Amino acid sequence: MDRIDFRSDTVSWPTPAMRAAMAAAPVGDDVYGEDPTVNELEALAAARTGKEAGLFVASGTMGNLCAVLAHAGRGEEAILGADSHVYSWEAGGMAALGGVIPHPLPTDAYGRMDPEAVADAVREDDPHLPRSRLVLVENSYGAKHGYPLPPAYFAEIAAVARQNGLAVHMDGARLFNAAVAQQIDATEITRHVDSVTFCLSKGLCAPVGSVLCGSADFIYRARRARKSLGGGMRQAGVLAAAGLVALNEMIDRLADDHAHARRLAEGLARLPGVGVNGEMVRTNMVFFDLSDDVALSADEVADRLRQSANVWLGTNGRRGFRAVTHCWIGADEVRVFLDALENVLARA
Ligand SMILES: Cc1ncc(COP(=O)(O)O)c(CN[C@H](C(=O)O)[C@H](C)O)c1O
C-alpha cells in the first residue's frame, strides 16, 4: 500500500510540471541578483501580494525571521498570538537570533487577537520597558483549524498598529488557502499589512521555499538579514522555477483540498468514538478528537493507522489529531482513511 499522508501539506511533493520547469530553469548567481528565474518569481510574488518587492527564502520560518529582523532590533518587542506558529514552532528564532522579545496575547476560537488587547500591550516610552515595534499576525491560522481570517480583522489590527507607530507582518504560510476559502484575491488580505511571508512548499506543492514580500526598502533590509542567516543562495532558479509553477497553476486547485477536508470532516462526524466541529473546517485542516469511551490514545490510534493501512496522521495532544489535505490527497485517500479509522476504533 502506498503511504497516505495527512500529517501536513508540507509533505506534498513537486508535480511533473514543476520537475520539468526545474530541469529547464535558466539560472545565475542569486547573491549577485543574477538568477533570472528567482527574479521572475520574486516579481510575481510581489505582484500577487500587492507589494513592491519580494525575497525568495528557504522556508516560511526563514521568511518570518527575516521579516522580524528587518522590522525590529535587539531589545524591541513583537506582539503576537500565544498559539501563533512564529511564537511556538520556529525555534524561538526572533529572540535567540534577533534579540527581539515576543509579547504573546491570547487568541479567540478563530485565531484573532483582540485589537484592544493589542493596543493595551503597546509599551509606554519608559526606560524600564522594551520598545514595541511590531505586530505579527497569521492567516490562515494554523492552531485554530487553519481558519481563514477576513480582511476586516487585519484592518482593525493595522489601525491599532498605525496609531502606535508599529509595523505589521503577516505569517501567510497558507495565505492563498485563506484567500481561496473566502473567494477573494490575496491582496484584499495583504493590503492591510506591511509585509507578508507565504509558502510555496505547502498546499502550492513546490518542493522548497517561501517568498517574503514588502516595500523595496524593507526587502533590501530583509535581504541583508537573509544573508546574515546564511540564506543567500546561488543558482536557486532551479527551486524558484517550481515556485513559478506553484503561483501560476496551483492556487485555484486549493479549493479541491478544502473540499476534501470537508468530505473528511463529514465522514468523521459519522464515526462513533470521534468528535469533530465541521463548522470550523474552512480550508485544508481537520482537527478532531477521540471521545472519552475510546480506550486508546491518539498516538496508539495513529500507530495502528500506519500499521494497518499506511495512513499517516498528526496527533494533537493525548486525545486529538490534525489531518491536513493537499494535492496528493483525493476522495479515494479520504475513503481509505475513514475506513481504516473505523476499523481501528471498532477494535479499540
Ligand atoms: C502557519 C505556519 N507558518 C510558518 C510555518 C513554517 O514553514 P516552514 O518553515 O516549515 O517552511 C508553518 C509550517 N507548519 C508546519 C505544519 O503545519 O505542518 C509545521 C508545524 O512547522 C506554518 O504552519
The ligand as a MOL file (V3000), in Angstrom:
LIG
                    3D

  0  0  0     0  0            999 V3000
M  V30 BEGIN CTAB
M  V30 COUNTS 23 23 0 0 0
M  V30 BEGIN ATOM
M  V30 1 C 1.4300 28.9430 9.9500 0
M  V30 2 C 2.8240 28.4910 9.6050 0
M  V30 3 N 3.7840 29.4230 9.4870 0
M  V30 4 C 5.0590 29.0720 9.1850 0
M  V30 5 C 5.3990 27.7420 9.0040 0
M  V30 6 C 6.8660 27.4250 8.7250 0
M  V30 7 O 7.0340 26.9990 7.4170 0
M  V30 8 P 8.3680 26.1640 7.0960 0
M  V30 9 O 9.4840 26.7990 7.8720 0
M  V30 10 O 8.0730 24.7760 7.5470 0
M  V30 11 O 8.5290 26.2970 5.6360 0
M  V30 12 C 4.4290 26.7410 9.1130 0
M  V30 13 C 4.8050 25.2820 8.9160 0
M  V30 14 N 3.9410 24.4470 9.6860 0
M  V30 15 C 4.2350 23.0550 9.6940 0
M  V30 16 C 2.9100 22.2960 9.5940 0
M  V30 17 O 1.8510 22.9470 9.7090 0
M  V30 18 O 2.9770 21.0740 9.4470 0
M  V30 19 C 4.9850 22.6910 10.9810 0
M  V30 20 C 4.0760 22.7610 12.1780 0
M  V30 21 O 6.0080 23.6080 11.1990 0
M  V30 22 C 3.1110 27.1190 9.4260 0
M  V30 23 O 2.1470 26.1900 9.5650 0
M  V30 END ATOM
M  V30 BEGIN BOND
M  V30 1 1 1 2
M  V30 2 1 2 3
M  V30 3 2 2 22
M  V30 4 2 3 4
M  V30 5 1 4 5
M  V30 6 1 5 6
M  V30 7 2 5 12
M  V30 8 1 6 7
M  V30 9 1 7 8
M  V30 10 2 8 9
M  V30 11 1 8 10
M  V30 12 1 8 11
M  V30 13 1 12 13
M  V30 14 1 12 22
M  V30 15 1 13 14
M  V30 16 1 14 15
M  V30 17 1 15 16
M  V30 18 1 15 19
M  V30 19 2 16 17
M  V30 20 1 16 18
M  V30 21 1 19 20
M  V30 22 1 19 21
M  V30 23 1 22 23
M  V30 END BOND
M  V30 END CTAB
M  END
